[in-house]
Amino acid sequence: MKINKIYLENYRIHDKKEINFSNGVNLLLGKNGAGKSSILEAIGHTLFSSKLRDNSAKNCIKYGRNKAIVEIEFEGNDGIEYVIKKTIKVVGNDTYSFYEKNNPEKSVATRKEIDEKIYKICGLIKQSNNIYDNIVSIKQNSFVDIFLLKPSDREKMFNEIFNTEIYREMFEKYLKEVKDEYDRKKIDIEMELKLLNENNIDINKVNLDMKNEKEVNKNLLEKEKKIRIKKDELKKEKEKLLELENEIKLIKSSIENIDSFINNIENQIKSQEKEFEIIKKAKVLLKENEKEYNEYNKNKKELGELEEKLKNYEEIKSWCEKQEKIKEKIKLEIEEKNWKIGNIKTKQENINNRVQEIKDDLIKIKNELSKKQIQEQEILKNIENKEKEKKKIKKLYDEYEKLKEEKRFLEKSLEEIKEKFSIDKQEIIEKNLNQYEKEKKKFLELKKEKEKLKNKEINIRLLIDQNKKAEEQLSTGFCPILQENCKNIEGNSPNNYFINKSKELKKEYELIINKLNKYNNVEIKLNEIEKEINLNKEKIKEFNIKKNEKHGKKLLIKELELELEKKYIQVRDILKLEKNENIKEVVSKLEKEYITLQNKQENLNIKKDIEIKKELELKLKNKELENKELENEAKILSEEIKRKQTRLKELTKQLSIGADKLKNLNPYKDKYDDLKEKNKELENKKNIYIENKKTADNYDSCLDKLEKLKQEKEVKSEEKNTKNKKKIELKKKISEIDKEKLEKEIVEIEEYIIDINEKIGISNTMIKTLKEKEEEYNKNIKEIKKLEKRLNKIKLKSNIADDFRKNINNMGKMVSKYLIEDISIKATENFREITGRTEIIKWINDENNTYQVLLKDEEGTRVFEQLSGGEQIAVALAIRTALAEILSSTNFIIFDEPTNNLDEERRKSLADSMSKILSSINQSIIVTHDDTFEEMANKIIYI
């Protein structure tokens, strides 16, 4: 991968900062506190979700601002350019956007998806902050620290980097939980089997009891069957008796119904006889009123014929009255419209007078306006000339004043530089620098002495450990390697020899520790001196820069003085001034003349005259329109009057025709009125005839109904006699049966059946209970077999899980072993390329050594802590580069202040080492405040 550009806004100390990077080594050079590390922090946090230095995104926002922005353009291993942008807000959640630079619509939404995409295109093997923080990026003061951590911290760090902590977690957590679960299940099944075996029944006893109980049940059922047959015979006899009694009851009920029916018929006969008498009277009345009824119908028919002839009489009469009203209304409307036309003519005369007045006023204003416009043209021409002259002079005058201001600023700046960066101050700083350089040499010597003592201290510790191991191995005086008595302790007690040896070594170790304590503050003091040297060097560099700046400002002041003279001459020539005449006063006078001309133009008041003219033209137009509208209205009214007069003539003609029609229909109307009066007199006779006609028509049907009712009465009387005879015969049959004896026998049999059924129920319950026991026994046997099968499976799974767990426990070390073997080979190649030496780097992770780095040659093996400062840096760089190459394919690395707390020798050693290694890396970024790496940089970026 390769970073092309980063843009920061309100991030830490940066307001708006844009930095472009190139291939090869990019050197970010600047003072301490200039914000170099903030740039790297922004890259790590935005691209790889690396932790912030204070774990708070809000603290990244510059004080007083409401948000910070980080935007990075970079090229992935797929050759595509991408853009990632993060906005950190004081209020609300942070936001991200990630897309292809040349294809913005191809964007990724969530932070999780962004991380997955970035780690993939940048060639990182897994998503982990440690991969970025310890492999891709090497932070301040941690170049070799990772290899000097305590064994437990080293193990935690590299297990996470190599992703092997998952095996330990599986051993301690997930697989242990599986094994424990199998063991719990095994105990539960064994307990369940024990309970089932203890609680199972004696199946032989159950089978014998079942056989005996079935025999008893069979005998009871046979007895119950015989007694039920006897009960059924008695029941049939009782049912026969009940049938006879019911039949008597039915006959009694039937006789009662017949009596009721006969009474009903007799009532109907009486009612029908009364109705027959009424019908006979109606027939008499019908005969008496028949003549008047026929006369009424004849008159009604003739009235109908007359009505047909007089059908339109009332309509014609009503229509004639209505048309007379319309005729009167039209006459009034014609009079009203004539009055309106008279009013319109009066209004038109008034409008014509007003139009003439407006036309006169309009001619007068046009003449005045024409004169004023000629005067305005002359004034505008003068204003335009003054405007051009004023702009030209103002431009020159502004340039002249600007140059004067620039000259004043340069003179003030020059005085400040002279005061702040005097030669005396520079000499004091140079003197201080020489003094600090002398002190630095002195403390470097002390540091070398300290490192020698430290190496001695490590060697003595190793000798103490070796003495202890030898004491354990040679406690009997017999050498396990040579298989003979040890000559070194021959004639002496093995314990005495090793105790004396141990005392000597401990005494020497204490002496070295005491000496080392005296050198405790050497590195701190050396760092302080180094900082002061760098600070003084920066000050001297700043003095030299300001010296050049001072010279440049003097030249600029001289150039400005010449330019001012030229501008003054130009202005003076244009204004034709005397040599010492004031330019500002002349410009002010010109401005006053310009304002006077503008006032003259305004005083002409042409706009007001134009407005008056427009207003008069509008009034004239409105009056003409009003006159035209009145003409149209008068025309419309005249046309309406003509239409109304035409309609009046038509109505007069129609009314004459209607009057003739009414005259012809008058004789028929008189005859119609006479007949109608006569029928009113016959109305009562006609109604009596109609009322009795319907009753008289029922004479024959009423006579027939009366005969039928008398016949029905005779039939029902005969049926009643037959039923009485049948009732006597049935009573005789019932008297022959002993009812009490029959009922007593039935009760006795029912009591016996109840008793035997109770015994059968008890027997059935016993059989059911025995069957349930048999089923429970079979179910338990089946469950026992099933549980035994499950138990065998669980035992097998538990053993497999136990073996797998043991293998997984060793898996992490096996994976890391293969990885660090490859890294060791690559690191050795890197070390040889850096140093030109032939030693081998061994990186070991086993039971005795936790990620221990060793350097091996023909003379022996040294642990990382025993190496010199330069060797530690070379080995650390070799391993870190190998880690970056094997664990990622980014081809990209960052160093943040790699020379911090290093003396000159180590700084040079690191620079030489990095120069060789970084030549094969596509892009690297080095952040530093000193110039150690300037020669090897492809691009230097000053912060």
ZIDAMO-V426968 format. One record per residue. RES is the residue in one letter. D_LAST is the distance of its C-alpha to the last C-alpha in Angstrom with 1 decimal. Layout:
RES/D_LAST
RES/D_LAST
This chain:
M/23.8
K/20.6
I/17.6
N/17.2
K/14.8
I/13.4
Y/13.6
L/13.0
E/15.0
N/15.7
Y/14.4
R/13.9
I/11.6
H/10.4
D/12.9
K/12.6
K/9.7
E/10.8
I/9.6
N/12.4
F/13.3
S/16.2
N/19.0
G/18.9
V/16.1
N/12.5
L/10.1
L/6.7
L/6.0
G/4.9
K/7.7
N/10.0
G/10.0
A/6.3
G/7.5
K/6.8
S/10.6
S/11.2
I/10.1
L/12.6
E/15.0
A/15.1
I/15.9
G/18.6
H/20.1
T/20.4
L/21.6
F/23.5
S/24.3
S/22.8
K/23.3
L/20.8
R/20.1
D/22.5
N/24.6
S/24.3
A/22.8
K/23.5
N/21.2
C/18.2
I/19.1
K/17.5
Y/20.3
G/22.7
R/21.9
N/24.5
K/22.4
A/19.1
I/18.6
V/17.0
E/18.0
I/17.7
E/19.5
F/20.7
E/23.7
G/26.3
N/28.7
D/31.2
G/29.3
I/28.9
E/25.7
Y/25.1
V/23.2
I/22.8
K/22.0
K/22.2
T/22.9
I/23.0
K/25.5
V/26.5
V/30.1
G/31.5
N/30.5
D/27.2
T/27.6
Y/26.6
S/27.2
F/27.2
Y/28.7
E/28.9
K/26.8
N/29.8
N/32.3
P/31.1
E/34.6
K/34.2
S/32.4
V/32.6
A/33.5
T/33.2
R/30.5
K/32.9
E/33.5
I/29.8
D/29.3
E/32.4
K/31.2
I/27.6
Y/29.0
K/31.7
I/29.6
C/26.9
G/29.6
L/29.5
I/33.1
K/33.0
Q/31.3
S/29.9
N/26.8
N/27.7
I/27.5
Y/23.9
D/22.8
N/24.8
I/25.2
V/22.4
S/19.6
I/19.7
K/18.2
Q/17.3
N/20.6
S/22.6
F/22.8
V/26.5
D/27.3
I/28.7
F/31.5
L/32.2
L/33.0
K/36.6
P/38.9
S/39.3
D/35.5
R/35.0
E/37.9
K/36.5
M/33.0
F/34.3
N/37.2
E/34.8
I/32.6
F/35.9
N/37.4
T/40.5
E/40.7
I/42.7
Y/45.6
R/45.7
E/45.6
M/48.4
F/50.4
E/50.0
K/50.0
Y/51.1
L/53.7
K/55.0
E/55.6
V/57.5
K/59.6
D/60.4
E/61.4
Y/63.8
D/65.3
R/65.8
K/67.5
K/69.7
I/71.0
D/71.6
I/73.7
E/75.7
M/76.5
E/77.6
L/79.8
K/81.5
L/82.3
L/83.7
N/86.0
E/87.2
N/88.0
N/89.8
I/93.6
D/96.9
I/97.3
N/101.0
K/102.2
V/100.5
N/102.3
L/105.8
D/105.4
M/104.4
K/107.6
N/110.0
E/108.4
K/108.7
E/112.5
V/113.0
N/111.0
K/113.2
N/116.5
L/115.4
L/114.4
E/117.9
K/119.6
E/117.4
K/118.2
K/122.1
I/122.0
R/119.9
I/122.6
K/125.3
K/123.0
D/122.6
E/126.5
L/127.0
K/124.2
K/125.9
E/129.2
K/127.4
E/125.6
K/129.1
L/130.4
L/127.4
E/127.9
L/131.5
E/130.5
N/127.8
E/130.2
I/132.7
K/129.9
L/128.9
I/132.6
K/132.9
S/129.7
S/131.1
I/134.5
E/132.6
N/130.6
I/133.8
D/135.4
S/132.4
F/132.5
I/136.2
N/135.7
N/132.9
I/135.2
E/138.0
N/135.6
Q/134.5
I/138.2
K/138.8
S/135.8
Q/136.7
E/140.3
K/139.0
E/136.7
F/139.7
E/141.7
I/138.8
I/138.6
K/142.4
K/142.0
A/139.1
K/141.4
V/144.0
L/141.4
L/140.0
K/143.5
E/144.1
N/140.9
E/140.7
K/142.3
E/139.9
Y/136.8
N/137.8
E/138.4
Y/134.9
N/133.3
K/135.3
N/134.2
K/130.5
K/130.7
E/132.1
L/129.4
G/126.7
E/128.2
L/128.3
E/124.7
E/123.6
K/125.4
L/124.0
K/120.5
N/118.9
Y/121.0
E/118.6
E/115.5
I/117.2
K/118.2
S/114.7
W/113.1
C/115.5
E/114.6
K/110.8
Q/111.1
E/113.1
K/110.1
I/107.6
K/109.9
E/109.9
K/106.1
I/105.6
K/107.9
L/105.8
E/102.5
I/104.1
E/105.0
E/101.5
K/99.8
N/102.2
W/101.2
K/97.4
I/98.1
G/99.7
N/96.7
I/94.3
K/96.4
T/96.1
K/92.3
Q/92.1
E/94.1
N/91.6
I/88.5
N/90.0
N/90.6
R/86.9
V/85.6
Q/87.5
E/86.0
I/82.4
K/83.1
D/84.3
D/81.2
L/78.9
I/80.6
K/80.2
I/76.4
K/75.7
N/77.3
E/75.2
L/72.0
S/72.6
K/73.1
K/69.8
Q/67.7
I/68.9
Q/67.8
E/64.4
Q/63.7
E/64.2
I/61.8
L/59.1
K/59.3
N/58.9
I/55.8
E/54.2
N/54.7
K/53.3
E/50.2
K/49.3
E/49.8
K/47.8
K/44.7
K/44.7
I/44.9
K/42.4
K/39.7
L/40.3
Y/40.5
D/37.1
E/35.4
Y/37.1
E/35.9
K/32.3
L/32.3
K/33.7
E/31.0
E/28.2
K/30.1
R/30.4
F/26.7
L/25.8
E/28.5
K/27.3
S/23.6
L/25.2
E/27.3
E/24.3
I/22.5
K/25.9
E/26.4
K/23.1
F/22.5
S/26.1
I/27.4
D/29.0
K/25.8
Q/24.2
E/27.4
I/27.3
I/23.8
E/24.9
K/28.0
N/26.2
L/24.1
N/27.4
Q/28.9
Y/26.2
E/26.4
K/30.2
E/29.9
K/27.5
K/30.2
K/32.9
F/31.2
L/30.3
E/34.1
L/34.8
K/32.5
K/34.4
E/37.7
K/36.5
E/35.6
K/39.1
L/40.7
K/38.9
N/40.1
K/43.6
E/43.4
I/42.6
N/45.5
I/47.9
R/47.0
L/47.8
L/51.0
I/52.0
D/51.5
Q/53.5
N/56.2
K/56.5
K/56.8
A/59.3
E/61.3
E/61.6
Q/62.6
L/65.0
S/66.6
T/70.0
G/69.6
F/69.7
C/66.7
P/65.9
I/64.3
L/67.1
Q/69.8
E/71.5
N/71.5
C/68.4
K/69.4
N/66.6
I/68.3
E/71.9
G/74.3
N/71.8
S/70.9
P/67.7
N/66.5
N/67.0
Y/65.1
F/62.0
I/62.1
N/62.2
K/59.4
S/57.3
K/57.9
E/56.9
L/53.6
K/52.8
K/53.6
E/51.2
Y/48.5
E/48.9
L/48.6
I/45.3
I/43.9
N/44.9
K/43.2
L/40.0
N/40.0
K/39.7
Y/36.4
N/34.9
N/32.2
V/31.2
E/28.0
I/26.9
K/27.7
L/25.9
N/22.7
E/23.0
I/23.7
E/20.7
K/18.4
E/20.1
I/20.0
N/16.2
L/16.0
N/18.6
K/17.0
E/13.8
K/16.3
I/18.3
K/15.5
E/14.8
F/18.6
N/18.9
I/16.3
K/18.3
K/21.5
N/20.8
E/19.8
K/23.1
H/25.1
G/23.7
K/24.5
K/28.1
L/28.7
L/27.5
I/30.0
K/32.8
E/32.2
L/32.2
E/35.5
L/37.1
E/36.0
L/37.4
E/40.7
K/40.9
K/40.3
Y/43.0
I/45.5
Q/44.9
V/45.6
R/48.5
D/50.1
I/49.9
L/51.4
K/53.8
L/53.0
E/54.3
K/52.0
N/51.1
E/51.7
N/49.0
I/47.0
K/46.1
E/49.8
V/50.8
V/48.1
S/49.5
K/53.1
L/52.2
E/50.7
K/54.0
E/56.1
Y/54.1
I/54.6
T/58.4
L/58.8
Q/57.0
N/59.5
K/62.4
Q/61.4
E/61.1
N/64.6
L/66.3
N/65.8
I/66.2
K/64.4
K/67.0
D/69.9
I/68.3
E/68.0
I/71.7
K/72.7
K/70.9
E/72.5
L/76.0
E/75.5
L/74.5
K/77.6
L/79.8
K/78.4
N/78.9
K/82.5
E/83.4
L/81.9
E/83.9
N/87.1
K/86.6
E/86.1
L/89.4
E/91.2
N/90.0
E/91.0
A/94.5
K/94.9
I/93.9
L/96.5
S/99.3
E/98.6
E/98.7
I/102.1
K/103.6
R/102.5
K/104.0
Q/107.3
T/107.6
R/107.0
L/109.7
K/112.3
E/111.5
L/111.9
T/115.4
K/116.6
Q/115.4
L/117.0
S/120.4
I/120.3
G/119.5
A/122.5
D/124.9
K/123.6
L/124.2
K/127.8
N/128.8
L/127.6
N/129.6
P/132.9
Y/131.0
K/129.2
D/132.6
K/133.9
Y/130.6
D/130.9
D/134.6
L/133.9
K/130.9
E/133.2
K/135.9
N/133.4
K/132.3
E/135.9
L/136.0
E/132.7
N/134.2
K/136.8
K/134.2
N/131.9
I/134.9
Y/135.6
I/132.0
E/131.7
N/134.8
K/134.4
K/131.7
T/133.7
A/137.0
D/135.2
N/134.7
Y/138.5
D/138.9
S/135.7
C/136.6
L/140.1
D/138.7
K/136.1
L/139.0
E/141.0
K/138.1
L/137.4
K/141.0
Q/140.9
E/137.6
K/139.3
E/142.2
V/139.8
K/137.8
S/141.0
E/142.2
E/138.7
K/138.9
N/142.4
T/141.0
K/138.0
N/140.4
K/142.5
K/139.3
K/138.2
I/141.6
E/141.3
L/137.8
K/138.8
K/141.6
K/139.1
I/136.8
S/139.7
E/140.4
I/136.8
D/136.1
K/132.7
E/132.2
K/133.0
L/130.5
E/127.6
K/128.4
E/128.1
I/124.8
V/123.3
E/124.4
I/122.8
E/119.5
E/119.3
Y/120.0
I/117.2
I/114.7
D/115.6
I/115.3
N/111.9
E/110.5
K/111.5
I/110.0
G/106.7
I/106.5
S/107.1
N/104.4
T/101.9
M/102.8
I/102.4
K/99.0
T/97.8
L/98.9
K/97.1
E/93.9
K/94.1
E/94.7
E/91.6
E/89.5
Y/90.6
N/89.7
K/86.3
N/85.5
I/86.5
K/84.2
E/81.3
I/81.9
K/81.6
K/78.4
L/76.8
E/77.8
K/76.2
R/73.0
L/73.0
N/73.2
K/70.2
I/68.2
K/69.1
L/68.0
K/64.6
S/64.0
N/64.6
I/62.3
A/59.6
D/60.0
D/59.7
F/56.7
R/54.9
K/55.5
N/54.1
I/51.0
N/50.3
N/50.0
M/48.1
G/44.6
K/45.0
M/46.5
V/43.6
S/41.0
K/43.2
Y/43.2
L/39.4
I/38.5
E/41.1
D/39.3
I/35.9
S/37.5
I/38.8
K/35.4
A/33.6
T/36.3
E/35.6
N/31.8
F/32.6
R/35.0
E/32.6
I/29.9
T/32.4
G/35.3
R/37.6
T/40.4
E/40.0
I/40.2
I/37.9
K/40.1
W/38.8
I/41.7
N/42.4
D/46.1
E/48.3
N/47.5
N/43.9
T/41.2
Y/38.4
Q/38.8
V/37.0
L/39.2
L/39.0
K/42.4
D/43.9
E/47.5
E/47.6
G/46.7
T/44.1
R/41.3
V/39.5
F/35.7
E/35.9
Q/37.9
L/35.4
S/33.4
G/29.7
G/29.0
E/31.6
Q/30.2
I/26.7
A/28.5
V/30.8
A/28.2
L/26.1
A/29.3
I/30.4
R/27.1
T/27.0
A/30.7
L/30.2
A/27.5
E/29.8
I/33.0
L/31.9
S/29.6
S/29.4
T/25.8
N/25.0
F/21.4
I/19.7
I/16.6
F/15.9
D/14.0
E/13.8
P/17.1
T/17.7
N/17.8
N/21.2
L/22.2
D/23.9
E/23.4
E/26.2
R/24.8
R/21.3
K/22.9
S/25.3
L/22.6
A/20.7
D/24.1
S/25.2
M/22.1
S/22.3
K/25.8
I/25.4
L/22.3
S/24.2
S/26.4
I/23.8
N/22.9
Q/19.2
S/17.1
I/13.5
I/12.5
V/9.9
T/10.2
H/9.6
D/12.3
D/13.3
T/16.2
F/15.4
E/14.3
E/17.9
M/18.4
A/15.3
N/16.3
K/12.9
I/9.7
I/6.4
Y/3.8
I/0.0
